[in-house]
Amino acid sequence: MKAIILCSWGATSSSLAKSVTDEAKKRNLDITVDAGGTGEFKKKAADYTVALLEPQVRHLKKEIEEAASKYGIPVDLVDMQAFAMMNGSKVLDQILELAKKAKSNS
């Protein structure tokens, strides 16, 4: 599975993506978590299973959902508390839930 955490330029999302990746390794899950900017995602959307938006770019959710919908990729906002605490475990759980929903909808 491949997930992406999106922010404006990919700076804060890279810290969170690393935290989520570390947590996935601890749980022996085969998940790749990338960080990126919202503009970049539109070009690479097909590469991902799940996309999460950081709170500061929530106003772009509709735009990202449009790009993701072509590939059946679920999009959600990173949980505010998990983002504030850079809680990789909580964000990983969120990614797993989203992926489950995507599978049950396909």
BELPE-V803500 format. One line per field, one symbol per residue. ss: DSSP state (H for helix, E for strand, - for the rest). A space follows every 10 residues. Layout:
ss = ???
//
This chain:
ss = -EEEEEE--- HHHHHHHHHH HHHHHH---- -EEEEEEHHH HHHHHHH--E EEE-HHHHHH HHHHHHHHH- ---EEEE--H HHHHH--HHH HHHHHHHHHH HHHHH-
//
